[in-house]
Amino acid sequence: MSATKLDKLVASEGYGSLNDLLLACVFDSVCPAICMNDGCDYTEEMEPDQDRGFCPECHTGSMKSAMVLAGLI
């Protein structure tokens, strides 16, 4: 599921590839994150190390940043 969510995050943020998205995050204090719940693809900027961020759509701590999903953090 992580790979699918990463693909959705790359597409929704308008990047050409996962590498492009991750390079944009490396020197920033925020990073795109996506809800990990089935049926919810809500995205929001969060801290790069976020692995349990609050999703305002699902009302759960299910948000993960691209850096965490890619296994870099």
DSSP file (Angstrom, degrees, kcal/mol; ACC not computed):
  #  RESIDUE AA STRUCTURE BP1 BP2  ACC     N-H-->O    O-->H-N    N-H-->O    O-->H-N    TCO  KAPPA ALPHA  PHI   PSI    X-CA   Y-CA   Z-CA
    1    1 A M     >        0   0    0      0, 0.0     4,-2.5     0, 0.0     5,-0.2   0.000 360.0 360.0 360.0 -32.6    0.0    0.0    0.0
    2    2 A S  H  >  +     0   0    0      1,-0.2     4,-2.5     2,-0.2     5,-0.2   0.901 360.0  50.2 -59.3 -41.9    2.9    2.4    0.7
    3    3 A A  H  > S+     0   0    0      2,-0.2     4,-2.3     1,-0.2    -1,-0.2   0.906 111.2  48.7 -64.3 -41.0    4.0    2.3   -3.0
    4    4 A T  H  > S+     0   0    0      2,-0.2     4,-2.2     1,-0.2    -2,-0.2   0.916 112.4  47.8 -64.0 -43.6    0.5    3.1   -4.2
    5    5 A K  H  X S+     0   0    0     -4,-2.5     4,-2.2     2,-0.2    -2,-0.2   0.882 110.6  52.2 -66.2 -37.9    0.1    6.0   -1.7
    6    6 A L  H  X S+     0   0    0     -4,-2.5     4,-2.7    -5,-0.2    -2,-0.2   0.923 108.7  50.7 -63.0 -43.4    3.5    7.3   -2.8
    7    7 A D  H  X S+     0   0    0     -4,-2.3     4,-2.3     1,-0.2    -2,-0.2   0.914 111.3  48.2 -59.8 -43.3    2.4    7.2   -6.4
    8    8 A K  H  X S+     0   0    0     -4,-2.2     4,-2.7     1,-0.2    -1,-0.2   0.882 111.6  50.3 -64.9 -38.2   -0.8    9.1   -5.6
    9    9 A L  H  X S+     0   0    0     -4,-2.2     4,-1.9     2,-0.2    -2,-0.2   0.914 109.7  49.9 -66.9 -43.7    1.2   11.7   -3.6
   10   10 A V  H  X>S+     0   0    0     -4,-2.7     5,-2.1     1,-0.2     4,-0.6   0.935 115.3  44.1 -58.7 -47.3    3.7   12.2   -6.4
   11   11 A A  H ><5S+     0   0    0     -4,-2.3     3,-0.9     1,-0.2    -2,-0.2   0.920 113.0  49.5 -66.4 -44.6    0.8   12.7   -8.9
   12   12 A S  H 3<5S+     0   0    0     -4,-2.7    -1,-0.2     1,-0.3    -2,-0.2   0.811 111.7  49.2 -68.4 -28.3   -1.3   15.0   -6.7
   13   13 A E  H 3<5S-     0   0    0     -4,-1.9    -1,-0.3    -5,-0.2    -2,-0.2   0.535 113.7-118.3 -87.7  -6.8    1.7   17.2   -5.9
   14   14 A G  T <<5 +     0   0    0     -3,-0.9     2,-0.2    -4,-0.6    -3,-0.2   0.709  60.6 147.1  82.2  21.6    2.6   17.5   -9.6
   15   15 A Y      < -     0   0    0     -5,-2.1    -1,-0.2    -6,-0.2     3,-0.1  -0.615  49.6-137.1 -89.0 152.0    6.0   16.0   -9.5
   16   16 A G  S    S-     0   0    0     -2,-0.2     2,-0.3     1,-0.2    -1,-0.1   0.737  82.3  -1.2 -77.8 -24.1    7.4   14.0  -12.4
   17   17 A S  S  > S-     0   0    0      1,-0.1     4,-1.8    -7,-0.1    -1,-0.2  -0.971  72.9-102.7-157.1 167.2    8.9   11.3  -10.2
   18   18 A L  H  > S+     0   0    0     -2,-0.3     4,-2.7     1,-0.2     5,-0.2   0.891 120.2  57.3 -62.3 -40.1    9.3   10.2   -6.6
   19   19 A N  H  > S+     0   0    0      1,-0.2     4,-2.5     2,-0.2    -1,-0.2   0.900 104.6  51.5 -58.7 -41.3   12.9   11.4   -6.8
   20   20 A D  H  > S+     0   0    0      2,-0.2     4,-1.7     1,-0.2    -1,-0.2   0.918 111.4  47.3 -61.6 -43.8   11.8   14.9   -7.7
   21   21 A L  H  X S+     0   0    0     -4,-1.8     4,-1.2     1,-0.2    -2,-0.2   0.932 113.4  47.4 -63.1 -46.4    9.4   15.0   -4.8
   22   22 A L  H  X S+     0   0    0     -4,-2.7     4,-1.4     1,-0.2     3,-0.3   0.883 109.1  53.7 -65.8 -38.3   12.0   13.7   -2.3
   23   23 A L  H  X S+     0   0    0     -4,-2.5     4,-0.5     1,-0.2    -1,-0.2   0.874 106.4  53.2 -62.7 -36.1   14.6   16.2   -3.5
   24   24 A A  H  < S+     0   0    0     -4,-1.7    -1,-0.2     1,-0.2    -2,-0.2   0.796 111.2  47.4 -67.6 -27.7   12.2   19.0   -3.0
   25   25 A C  H >< S+     0   0    0     -4,-1.2     3,-1.7    -3,-0.3    -1,-0.2   0.736  90.0  82.3 -84.0 -24.7   11.7   17.8    0.6
   26   26 A V  H 3< S+     0   0    0     -4,-1.4    -1,-0.2     1,-0.3    -2,-0.1   0.845 103.0  29.0 -55.0 -42.2   15.3   17.4    1.6
   27   27 A F  T 3< S+     0   0    0     -4,-0.5     2,-0.3    -3,-0.2    -1,-0.3   0.131 106.2  90.3-108.1  20.4   16.0   21.0    2.5
   28   28 A D  S <  S-     0   0    0     -3,-1.7    -3,-0.0     2,-0.1    -4,-0.0  -0.801  71.0-135.3-116.5 157.7   12.5   22.1    3.6
   29   29 A S  S    S+     0   0    0     -2,-0.3     2,-0.3    18,-0.1    -1,-0.1   0.517  91.3  48.6 -88.9  -5.5   10.9   22.0    7.0
   30   30 A V        -     0   0    0     17,-0.2    17,-0.2    18,-0.1    -2,-0.1  -0.918  63.8-172.1-130.7 160.4    7.6   20.6    5.5
   31   31 A C  E     -A   46   0A   0     15,-3.1    15,-2.9    -2,-0.3    13,-0.1  -0.990  36.2 -91.7-148.2 146.9    6.9   17.7    3.2
   32   32 A P  E     -A   45   0A   0      0, 0.0    34,-2.5     0, 0.0     2,-0.3  -0.387  45.8-171.6 -61.4 140.1    3.8   16.4    1.4
   33   33 A A  E     -AB  44  65A   0     11,-2.1    11,-1.8    32,-0.3     2,-0.3  -0.929   7.3-157.0-131.4 156.5    2.0   13.7    3.5
   34   34 A I  E     -AB  43  64A   0     30,-2.4    30,-2.2    -2,-0.3     2,-0.2  -0.972  26.2-105.8-135.9 148.7   -0.9   11.5    2.6
   35   35 A C  E     - B   0  63A   0      7,-2.1    28,-0.2    -2,-0.3     5,-0.1  -0.544  22.3-154.5 -71.5 135.3   -3.6    9.7    4.6
   36   36 A M        +     0   0    0     26,-2.4     2,-0.1    -2,-0.2    -1,-0.1   0.447  56.9 112.8 -93.1  -1.7   -2.9    5.9    4.8
   37   37 A N  S >  S-     0   0    0     25,-0.1     3,-1.8     1,-0.1     2,-0.1  -0.466  79.0-101.3 -72.0 142.8   -6.5    4.9    5.4
   38   38 A D  T 3  S+     0   0    0      1,-0.3    -1,-0.1    -2,-0.1     3,-0.1  -0.394 107.8  18.3 -59.6 135.7   -8.2    2.9    2.6
   39   39 A G  T 3  S+     0   0    0      1,-0.1     2,-0.5    -2,-0.1    -1,-0.3   0.418 106.8  95.0  83.2  -2.0  -10.5    5.1    0.5
   40   40 A C    <   +     0   0    0     -3,-1.8    -1,-0.1    -5,-0.1    -3,-0.0  -0.986  35.9 167.6-125.0 125.6   -8.9    8.4    1.7
   41   41 A D        +     0   0    0     -2,-0.5    -1,-0.1    -7,-0.1    -5,-0.1  -0.089  22.5 155.9-122.8  31.7   -6.1   10.1   -0.2
   42   42 A Y        -     0   0    0     -8,-0.1    -7,-2.1     1,-0.0     2,-0.3  -0.360  23.8-162.0 -60.7 135.8   -6.2   13.4    1.6
   43   43 A T  E     +A   34   0A   0     -9,-0.2     2,-0.3    20,-0.1    -9,-0.2  -0.899  17.7 158.6-122.8 153.7   -2.8   15.2    1.3
   44   44 A E  E     -A   33   0A   0    -11,-1.8   -11,-2.1    -2,-0.3     2,-0.4  -0.967  44.9 -95.6-164.5 153.9   -1.3   18.0    3.4
   45   45 A E  E     +A   32   0A   0     -2,-0.3     2,-0.3   -13,-0.2    20,-0.0  -0.660  54.7 157.5 -77.0 130.4    2.1   19.5    4.1
   46   46 A M  E     -A   31   0A   0    -15,-2.9   -15,-3.1    -2,-0.4    18,-0.0  -0.840  48.5 -62.1-141.8 178.1    3.5   18.1    7.4
   47   47 A E    >   -     0   0    0     -2,-0.3     3,-1.9   -17,-0.2   -17,-0.2  -0.354  49.6-118.4 -63.0 145.8    6.9   17.6    9.1
   48   48 A P  T 3  S+     0   0    0      0, 0.0    20,-0.4     0, 0.0    19,-0.1   0.787 113.5  49.3 -59.1 -28.0    9.2   15.3    7.1
   49   49 A D  T 3  S+     0   0    0     18,-0.1     2,-0.2    19,-0.1    -2,-0.1   0.270  80.1 133.0 -95.3  12.6    9.3   12.8   10.0
   50   50 A Q    <   +     0   0    0     -3,-1.9    15,-2.4     1,-0.1    18,-0.3  -0.452  14.8 155.7 -68.5 127.6    5.6   12.6   10.5
   51   51 A D  S    S+     0   0    0     -2,-0.2    -1,-0.1    13,-0.2    13,-0.1   0.372  75.3  32.1-130.6   0.1    4.2    9.1   10.7
   52   52 A R  S    S+     0   0    0     10,-0.1    12,-0.2     2,-0.0    10,-0.1  -0.103  77.9 159.7-148.0  40.9    1.0    9.6   12.7
   53   53 A G  E     -C   63   0A   0     10,-2.0    10,-2.7     8,-0.1     9,-0.4  -0.280  47.4 -97.9 -69.7 154.5   -0.4   13.0   11.6
   54   54 A F  E     -     0   0A   0      7,-0.3     7,-0.2     8,-0.2    -1,-0.1  -0.570  29.2-149.8 -76.5 127.4   -4.0   13.9   12.1
   55   55 A C  E  >> -C   60   0A   0      5,-3.1     4,-2.4    -2,-0.4     5,-0.7  -0.882   1.5-158.8 -96.0 116.7   -6.2   13.5    9.0
   56   56 A P  T  45S+     0   0    0      0, 0.0    -1,-0.1     0, 0.0    -2,-0.0   0.674  91.5  53.2 -70.2 -15.4   -9.0   16.1    9.0
   57   57 A E  T  45S+     0   0    0      3,-0.1    -3,-0.0     1,-0.1    -2,-0.0   0.900 123.0  24.5 -81.5 -44.8  -11.0   13.9    6.6
   58   58 A C  T  45S-     0   0    0      2,-0.2     3,-0.1   -16,-0.0    -1,-0.1   0.626  95.0-133.4 -95.4 -17.0  -10.9   10.6    8.5
   59   59 A H  T  <5 +     0   0    0     -4,-2.4     2,-0.3     1,-0.3    -5,-0.1   0.878  68.4 112.7  60.9  39.8  -10.4   12.1   12.0
   60   60 A T  E   <S- C   0  55A   0     -5,-0.7    -5,-3.1    -7,-0.1     2,-1.5  -0.903  82.0-107.9-134.1 163.8   -7.6    9.6   12.7
   61   61 A G  E    S+     0   0A   0     -2,-0.3    -7,-0.3    -7,-0.2    -8,-0.1  -0.518  76.8 121.5 -87.6  66.5   -3.8    9.8   13.1
   62   62 A S  E     +     0   0A   0     -2,-1.5   -26,-2.4    -9,-0.4     2,-0.3   0.253  30.2 116.8-118.3   9.7   -3.2    8.2    9.8
   63   63 A M  E     -BC  35  53A   0    -10,-2.7   -10,-2.0   -28,-0.2     2,-0.4  -0.648  37.0-177.3 -85.9 136.9   -1.0   10.7    7.9
   64   64 A K  E     -B   34   0A   0    -30,-2.2   -30,-2.4    -2,-0.3   -13,-0.2  -0.993  22.8-123.5-131.2 141.2    2.5    9.8    6.8
   65   65 A S  E  >  -B   33   0A   0    -15,-2.4     4,-2.6    -2,-0.4   -32,-0.3  -0.387  25.0-114.0 -78.3 160.1    5.0   12.0    5.0
   66   66 A A  H  > S+     0   0    0    -34,-2.5     4,-2.2     1,-0.2     6,-0.2   0.854 117.0  57.4 -60.6 -35.8    6.6   11.1    1.7
   67   67 A M  H  4>S+     0   0    0    -35,-0.3     5,-2.2     2,-0.2     6,-1.1   0.888 110.0  43.1 -64.4 -39.6   10.0   10.8    3.5
   68   68 A V  H >45S+     0   0    0    -20,-0.4     3,-1.4   -18,-0.3    -2,-0.2   0.927 113.6  51.4 -70.5 -45.7    8.6    8.2    5.9
   69   69 A L  H 3<5S+     0   0    0     -4,-2.6    -2,-0.2     1,-0.3    -1,-0.2   0.853 109.0  51.0 -60.4 -35.2    6.8    6.3    3.2
   70   70 A A  T 3<5S-     0   0    0     -4,-2.2    -1,-0.3    -5,-0.2    -2,-0.2   0.538 115.5-117.2 -80.6  -6.1    9.9    6.2    1.1
   71   71 A G  T < 5S+     0   0    0     -3,-1.4    -3,-0.2    -4,-0.3    -2,-0.1   0.686  81.7 120.6  79.9  18.4   11.9    4.8    4.0
   72   72 A L      <       0   0    0     -5,-2.2    -4,-0.2    -6,-0.2    -5,-0.1   0.689 360.0 360.0 -86.5 -19.4   14.3    7.7    4.3
   73   73 A I              0   0    0     -6,-1.1    -5,-0.2   -25,-0.1    -1,-0.1   0.288 360.0 360.0-128.1 360.0   13.3    8.6    7.8
